[in-house]
């Protein structure tokens, strides 16, 4: 594969932003492979994702960061991140007892999953089939602080960039979330903001809805209210019992979570406020 780099940028909108970035890249022999940009006119914000072929590119990573920061980013008040496909993201997957999202994730992406963490031992054998270390960390109301400290130690040991909650049925503390801002990806079994909480299929059944959905979002301290990355829906009707909704929903959950993780892995997600731009 051609070695590539990806630049994600957002900043106040103004004339000449695309030209400034592309001119800088061209001056250093970058062959641009893909470029996408968006302007949020309501908030006067500019967003851009650009990838380029590193063959012949004249700047090392450190040189790029120094020069781009001083000549482009600082003068234009940019927030930006630089990524190389040779350094794919390292995810930890957190899971409880349901395996459908976990199994769908393992081995699929241009990413690394060096560890799976669970508050139950149930799925250990499945994970071991993929030659991935499995850590069972029990969680109770009394042990939550100690359990999260142990989990954070595991994430540090494995040099984890982001966490995937693959139907992990525990609420993370604000202190834990603060260690990985906009780097904890959850799958919620509802089309948020409808039916947050633990039993959305039951709520949807009793409400008599005609569609149910799944939502992948970044985790924030406000439950089920973080920036949304991906969503999808499936139709239901009066013939469907709760069990039917659960069955249909689980197929959707793993699909939506996989899409969100793919988008994050390919550096296509930019967060701002409580929203995302997904290129």
C-alpha positions in Angstrom: 0.0 0.0 0.0 1.1 3.6 -0.7 2.2 5.2 2.6 -0.1 8.1 3.4 -0.6 10.9 5.9 -3.9 12.5 6.9 -4.4 16.0 8.2 -7.6 16.9 10.1 -8.3 20.6 10.6 -11.0 22.9 12.0 -10.9 26.6 12.7 -12.8 29.8 12.2 -13.8 30.1 8.6 -12.0 32.7 6.4 -10.9 33.2 2.8 -7.9 31.2 1.6 -7.9 28.3 4.0 -7.9 25.6 1.4 -5.2 27.4 -0.6 -3.0 27.9 2.4 -3.0 24.2 3.3 -2.7 22.8 -0.2 0.1 25.3 -1.1 2.0 24.2 2.0 1.6 20.6 1.0 2.6 21.1 -2.6 5.7 23.1 -1.6 6.9 20.0 0.2 6.2 17.6 -2.7 2.9 16.1 -1.3 0.8 14.3 -3.9 -2.8 14.9 -2.5 -4.9 11.8 -2.8 -8.1 12.9 -1.2 -9.5 16.2 0.1 -12.9 17.1 1.7 -14.0 20.2 3.4 -17.1 21.6 5.1 -18.2 25.0 6.4 -20.7 25.3 9.3 -22.1 28.6 8.3 -24.2 28.9 11.5 -21.0 28.9 13.6 -18.5 30.2 11.0 -16.4 27.1 11.4 -14.2 25.4 8.7 -13.5 21.7 8.6 -11.1 19.8 6.4 -9.6 16.3 5.9 -6.8 15.9 3.4 -4.6 12.8 2.7 -1.5 12.6 0.6 1.1 10.2 -0.7 4.2 10.2 1.4 6.4 9.0 -1.5 8.7 11.9 -2.2 7.3 14.1 0.6 10.1 16.1 2.0 9.1 16.7 5.6 9.5 14.3 8.5 6.7 14.1 11.0 8.5 16.4 13.5 9.4 18.9 10.8 5.9 18.9 9.5 4.5 19.6 13.0 7.0 22.4 13.6 6.5 24.2 10.3 2.8 23.7 9.8 2.2 24.9 13.4 4.3 28.0 13.0 3.4 29.1 9.5 -0.2 27.9 9.1 -2.0 26.7 12.2 -1.1 29.4 14.7 -1.7 32.4 12.5 -5.0 30.9 11.4 -6.1 29.7 14.9 -6.4 26.1 13.7 -7.0 23.0 15.8 -5.4 20.1 13.9 -4.2 16.5 14.1 -1.7 14.6 11.9 -1.9 10.9 11.3 0.1 8.3 9.4 -1.4 5.1 8.1 1.8 3.3 9.3 0.6 4.0 12.8 -3.0 2.7 13.0 -5.0 3.4 16.1 -4.8 1.0 19.1 -8.2 0.2 20.5 -9.2 -1.5 23.7 -12.6 -3.2 23.5 -14.7 -3.2 26.7 -17.5 -5.8 26.8 -19.8 -7.4 29.3 -21.7 -10.6 28.3 -23.1 -10.0 24.8 -20.7 -11.1 22.1 -22.3 -9.9 18.8 -20.6 -6.5 18.6 -17.2 -7.8 19.9 -17.0 -10.7 17.4 -17.9 -8.4 14.6 -15.1 -6.0 15.5 -12.2 -8.4 15.9 -9.8 -8.5 13.0 -11.8 -6.2 10.7 -10.1 -2.8 10.6 -6.9 -1.0 9.8 -6.4 -0.8 13.5 -5.0 -2.8 16.3 -7.0 -4.4 19.1 -4.3 -5.5 21.6 -6.6 -6.1 24.5 -10.2 -6.8 25.5 -11.5 -5.8 29.0 -14.7 -7.2 30.6 -16.5 -7.0 33.9 -17.4 -10.7 33.4 -15.3 -13.7 32.5 -17.9 -15.0 30.1 -16.3 -14.1 26.8 -12.7 -14.9 27.6 -12.6 -18.0 25.5 -13.9 -16.2 22.4 -11.3 -13.5 22.7 -8.5 -16.0 23.2 -9.3 -17.6 19.9 -8.1 -14.4 18.3 -4.9 -14.5 20.3 -5.8 -11.3 22.1 -5.2 -10.8 25.8 -8.4 -10.8 27.9 -8.6 -9.0 31.2 -11.5 -9.7 33.6 -12.0 -6.7 35.9 -15.0 -7.1 38.2 -17.1 -4.0 38.9 -19.5 -3.3 41.7 -20.8 -0.1 43.3 -18.3 -0.5 46.1 -15.3 -1.4 43.9 -16.0 0.9 40.9 -13.1 3.4 41.7 -10.6 0.6 42.2 -11.9 -1.2 39.1 -11.5 1.9 36.9 -8.0 2.5 38.2 -7.1 -1.0 37.2 -8.7 -0.5 33.8 -6.8 2.7 33.2 -3.6 0.9 34.1 -4.4 -1.7 31.5 -5.0 1.0 28.9 -1.7 2.6 29.7 0.2 -0.7 29.5 -1.1 -1.4 26.0 -0.6 2.2 24.8 -4.3 2.5 23.9 -5.5 5.5 21.9 -9.2 4.9 22.1 -11.8 2.6 23.8 -14.7 0.9 22.2 -17.7 0.0 24.4 -19.1 -3.1 22.6 -22.2 -3.4 24.8 -20.3 -2.8 27.9 -23.1 -2.5 30.5 -21.4 -0.2 33.0 -21.6 3.6 33.3 -18.1 5.1 33.2 -17.2 7.7 35.8 -16.5 11.3 34.7 -12.9 10.9 35.9 -12.4 7.9 33.6 -14.1 9.7 30.6 -11.8 12.7 31.2 -8.8 10.6 30.4 -10.1 9.8 26.9 -12.1 12.8 25.7 -13.8 12.0 22.4 -11.9 8.8 22.4 -14.5 6.4 23.9 -16.9 5.1 21.3 -20.2 3.6 22.5 -23.0 1.7 20.8 -26.4 2.5 22.2 -29.3 0.2 21.2 -31.7 3.1 20.3 -32.0 5.9 17.8 -30.8 8.6 20.1 -32.1 10.9 21.5 -35.1 8.6 21.7 -35.1 6.1 24.5 -31.8 6.6 26.3 -31.1 4.3 29.3 -30.8 0.6 29.9 -33.9 -0.9 28.2 -34.7 1.1 25.1 -36.3 -1.8 23.2 -38.8 -2.2 26.0 -39.5 1.5 25.9 -39.9 1.4 22.1 -42.2 -1.6 22.3 -44.5 0.1 24.8 -44.5 3.3 22.8 -45.5 1.5 19.7 -42.9 3.0 17.4 -42.6 1.9 13.7 -38.8 2.1 13.6 -36.1 1.2 16.0 -32.4 2.2 15.7 -28.9 2.1 17.0 -26.5 5.0 17.6 -22.7 5.0 18.0 -21.5 8.1 19.8 -18.6 9.4 21.8 -19.0 9.0 25.5 -19.4 12.1 27.7 -20.3 12.5 31.4 -23.9 13.0 30.4 -25.4 9.5 29.8 -26.1 8.6 26.1 -25.8 12.3 25.1 -22.3 12.5 23.5 -21.5 13.6 19.9 -23.1 11.1 17.4 -20.9 9.4 14.9 -23.2 7.0 13.1 -26.9 5.9 13.2 -29.2 3.5 11.4 -32.8 2.2 11.7 -34.9 -0.8 10.9 -38.7 -1.0 10.6 -40.9 -2.8 13.1 -44.6 -3.1 13.4 -47.4 -4.3 15.7 -46.5 -7.9 15.1 -43.1 -7.5 16.7 -42.7 -8.5 20.3 -39.8 -7.2 22.5 -37.8 -10.3 21.6 -38.2 -9.5 17.9 -37.0 -5.9 18.4 -34.0 -7.2 20.4 -33.1 -9.6 17.5 -33.5 -7.0 14.8 -31.7 -4.4 16.9 -28.6 -6.5 17.6 -28.0 -6.9 13.9 -28.1 -3.1 13.6 -26.0 -2.5 16.7 -22.9 -4.4 15.3 -23.3 -2.7 11.9 -23.5 0.8 13.3 -20.6 0.3 15.7 -18.5 -1.2 13.0 -19.1 1.8 10.7 -18.3 4.2 13.5 -15.0 2.4 14.3 -14.1 2.3 10.6 -14.7 6.1 10.3 -12.6 6.8 13.4 -9.9 4.4 12.3 -9.7 6.2 8.9 -9.5 9.5 10.6 -12.8 10.8 9.2 -14.4 12.1 12.4 -14.0 15.7 13.7 -15.8 16.6 16.9 -16.9 20.1 17.9 -19.4 21.2 20.6 -21.7 18.2 20.9 -21.7 17.4 17.2 -19.4 15.7 14.7 -18.4 16.2 11.1 -17.8 12.8 9.4 -16.0 12.9 6.1 
